[in-house]
């Protein structure tokens, strides 16, 4: 069973930056898709940045140009660099990993709270 552990959340001011990390208990190279999602109070969980093994990263329109996904296979860690933060970025941020082989499966982290003050 793979475990994903997020870290790096916290309180920041609008206009500031935070960098989230998600470390997997196994090799992230085995995953076909890895991504960051967020869920604000009273809202549905939404995708923020999704990376596929094809090398493409898909960003939500609301974060394009402000957030950057990256990965370090040697550390089994993916990151989300968040800049120019806005109060509406306040949410719990989750890491997700998806593998298709030998059977479809997905894993979620426990989430990390990000709070942006105005």
C-alpha positions as YAML, in Angstrom:
chain: A
units: angstrom
residues:
- id: 1
  name: UNK
  ca: [0.00, 0.00, 0.00]
- id: 2
  name: UNK
  ca: [1.48, 3.32, -1.07]
- id: 3
  name: UNK
  ca: [1.27, 6.25, 1.28]
- id: 4
  name: UNK
  ca: [1.42, 9.88, 0.25]
- id: 5
  name: UNK
  ca: [2.37, 12.49, 2.81]
- id: 6
  name: UNK
  ca: [1.90, 16.19, 2.12]
- id: 7
  name: UNK
  ca: [3.70, 18.97, 3.90]
- id: 8
  name: UNK
  ca: [4.44, 22.64, 3.52]
- id: 9
  name: UNK
  ca: [1.03, 24.10, 4.12]
- id: 10
  name: UNK
  ca: [0.42, 26.93, 6.49]
- id: 11
  name: UNK
  ca: [-0.55, 30.55, 6.71]
- id: 12
  name: UNK
  ca: [0.66, 33.11, 4.20]
- id: 13
  name: UNK
  ca: [-0.29, 36.61, 3.19]
- id: 14
  name: UNK
  ca: [-1.83, 37.48, -0.13]
- id: 15
  name: UNK
  ca: [0.92, 37.95, -2.68]
- id: 16
  name: UNK
  ca: [3.19, 35.55, -0.86]
- id: 17
  name: UNK
  ca: [4.46, 32.09, -1.69]
- id: 18
  name: UNK
  ca: [4.33, 28.58, -0.32]
- id: 19
  name: UNK
  ca: [5.81, 25.32, -1.54]
- id: 20
  name: UNK
  ca: [3.97, 22.09, -0.90]
- id: 21
  name: UNK
  ca: [5.64, 18.70, -0.94]
- id: 22
  name: UNK
  ca: [4.17, 15.25, -1.36]
- id: 23
  name: UNK
  ca: [6.41, 12.31, -0.59]
- id: 24
  name: UNK
  ca: [5.45, 8.79, -1.57]
- id: 25
  name: UNK
  ca: [6.41, 5.67, 0.34]
- id: 26
  name: UNK
  ca: [7.29, 4.04, -2.98]
- id: 27
  name: UNK
  ca: [8.71, 5.03, -6.31]
- id: 28
  name: UNK
  ca: [6.75, 7.80, -7.98]
- id: 29
  name: UNK
  ca: [8.12, 6.63, -11.32]
- id: 30
  name: UNK
  ca: [5.56, 3.83, -11.16]
- id: 31
  name: UNK
  ca: [2.66, 6.25, -11.32]
- id: 32
  name: UNK
  ca: [1.09, 7.28, -14.58]
- id: 33
  name: UNK
  ca: [-0.45, 10.41, -13.16]
- id: 34
  name: UNK
  ca: [0.33, 12.57, -10.17]
- id: 35
  name: UNK
  ca: [-1.49, 15.68, -9.20]
- id: 36
  name: UNK
  ca: [-2.47, 18.27, -6.69]
- id: 37
  name: UNK
  ca: [-6.07, 18.93, -5.78]
- id: 38
  name: UNK
  ca: [-7.70, 21.29, -3.34]
- id: 39
  name: UNK
  ca: [-10.94, 21.58, -1.46]
- id: 40
  name: UNK
  ca: [-12.18, 24.81, 0.02]
- id: 41
  name: UNK
  ca: [-14.86, 24.86, 2.74]
- id: 42
  name: UNK
  ca: [-18.26, 24.16, 1.27]
- id: 43
  name: UNK
  ca: [-16.87, 23.46, -2.17]
- id: 44
  name: UNK
  ca: [-16.08, 20.37, -4.19]
- id: 45
  name: UNK
  ca: [-12.56, 19.11, -4.55]
- id: 46
  name: UNK
  ca: [-10.94, 20.45, -7.69]
- id: 47
  name: UNK
  ca: [-7.80, 19.72, -9.61]
- id: 48
  name: UNK
  ca: [-5.00, 22.24, -9.40]
- id: 49
  name: UNK
  ca: [-2.11, 20.66, -11.32]
- id: 50
  name: UNK
  ca: [-1.97, 17.26, -12.95]
- id: 51
  name: UNK
  ca: [1.20, 15.73, -14.34]
- id: 52
  name: UNK
  ca: [1.15, 12.77, -16.69]
- id: 53
  name: UNK
  ca: [4.01, 10.52, -17.69]
- id: 54
  name: UNK
  ca: [3.72, 11.99, -21.15]
- id: 55
  name: UNK
  ca: [5.37, 15.03, -19.65]
- id: 56
  name: UNK
  ca: [2.37, 17.29, -19.73]
- id: 57
  name: UNK
  ca: [1.18, 19.33, -16.78]
- id: 58
  name: UNK
  ca: [-2.37, 20.57, -16.80]
- id: 59
  name: UNK
  ca: [-3.12, 23.52, -14.58]
- id: 60
  name: UNK
  ca: [-6.44, 24.88, -13.48]
- id: 61
  name: UNK
  ca: [-7.14, 28.23, -15.13]
- id: 62
  name: UNK
  ca: [-7.29, 29.86, -11.72]
- id: 63
  name: UNK
  ca: [-3.65, 29.00, -10.96]
- id: 64
  name: UNK
  ca: [-1.98, 29.24, -14.37]
- id: 65
  name: UNK
  ca: [1.10, 31.40, -14.23]
- id: 66
  name: UNK
  ca: [1.14, 31.32, -10.43]
- id: 67
  name: UNK
  ca: [1.57, 27.64, -9.50]
- id: 68
  name: UNK
  ca: [4.24, 25.26, -10.76]
- id: 69
  name: UNK
  ca: [4.31, 21.50, -10.47]
- id: 70
  name: UNK
  ca: [7.64, 19.72, -10.23]
- id: 71
  name: UNK
  ca: [8.96, 16.31, -9.25]
- id: 72
  name: UNK
  ca: [12.10, 14.71, -7.93]
- id: 73
  name: UNK
  ca: [12.08, 11.00, -8.70]
- id: 74
  name: UNK
  ca: [15.16, 10.40, -6.58]
- id: 75
  name: UNK
  ca: [13.30, 11.71, -3.53]
- id: 76
  name: UNK
  ca: [9.94, 10.19, -4.56]
- id: 77
  name: UNK
  ca: [8.51, 13.65, -4.08]
- id: 78
  name: UNK
  ca: [6.37, 16.02, -6.07]
- id: 79
  name: UNK
  ca: [6.03, 19.69, -5.34]
- id: 80
  name: UNK
  ca: [3.64, 22.52, -5.88]
- id: 81
  name: UNK
  ca: [5.28, 25.93, -5.86]
- id: 82
  name: UNK
  ca: [2.58, 28.50, -5.23]
- id: 83
  name: UNK
  ca: [3.24, 32.18, -5.83]
- id: 84
  name: UNK
  ca: [1.18, 35.35, -5.94]
- id: 85
  name: UNK
  ca: [-1.19, 33.70, -3.54]
- id: 86
  name: UNK
  ca: [-4.74, 34.93, -3.18]
- id: 87
  name: UNK
  ca: [-7.27, 34.49, -0.38]
- id: 88
  name: UNK
  ca: [-9.29, 32.30, -2.73]
- id: 89
  name: UNK
  ca: [-6.40, 29.83, -2.78]
- id: 90
  name: UNK
  ca: [-7.30, 28.96, 0.80]
- id: 91
  name: UNK
  ca: [-8.12, 25.25, 0.91]
- id: 92
  name: UNK
  ca: [-6.91, 21.86, 1.97]
- id: 93
  name: UNK
  ca: [-4.47, 20.66, -0.66]
- id: 94
  name: UNK
  ca: [-4.26, 16.98, -1.49]
- id: 95
  name: UNK
  ca: [-1.77, 14.93, -3.45]
- id: 96
  name: UNK
  ca: [-3.02, 12.11, -5.66]
- id: 97
  name: UNK
  ca: [-1.23, 9.35, -7.51]
- id: 98
  name: UNK
  ca: [-2.70, 7.06, -10.16]
- id: 99
  name: UNK
  ca: [-1.29, 3.88, -11.61]
- id: 100
  name: UNK
  ca: [-2.85, 1.87, -14.44]
- id: 101
  name: UNK
  ca: [-0.75, -1.26, -14.30]
- id: 102
  name: UNK
  ca: [-1.11, -4.04, -13.37]
- id: 103
  name: UNK
  ca: [-4.58, -2.76, -12.42]
- id: 104
  name: UNK
  ca: [-6.06, 0.72, -12.01]
- id: 105
  name: UNK
  ca: [-5.55, 2.19, -8.56]
- id: 106
  name: UNK
  ca: [-5.23, 5.57, -6.98]
- id: 107
  name: UNK
  ca: [-3.87, 6.95, -3.75]
- id: 108
  name: UNK
  ca: [-4.55, 10.15, -1.83]
- id: 109
  name: UNK
  ca: [-2.60, 11.94, 0.81]
- id: 110
  name: UNK
  ca: [-4.20, 13.22, 3.99]
- id: 111
  name: UNK
  ca: [-4.09, 16.85, 2.88]
- id: 112
  name: UNK
  ca: [-2.36, 19.98, 4.10]
- id: 113
  name: UNK
  ca: [-4.12, 23.20, 5.00]
- id: 114
  name: UNK
  ca: [-3.23, 26.38, 3.14]
- id: 115
  name: UNK
  ca: [-4.67, 29.62, 4.46]
- id: 116
  name: UNK
  ca: [-4.09, 32.93, 2.71]
- id: 117
  name: UNK
  ca: [-4.88, 36.13, 4.53]
- id: 118
  name: UNK
  ca: [-5.76, 39.35, 2.74]
...
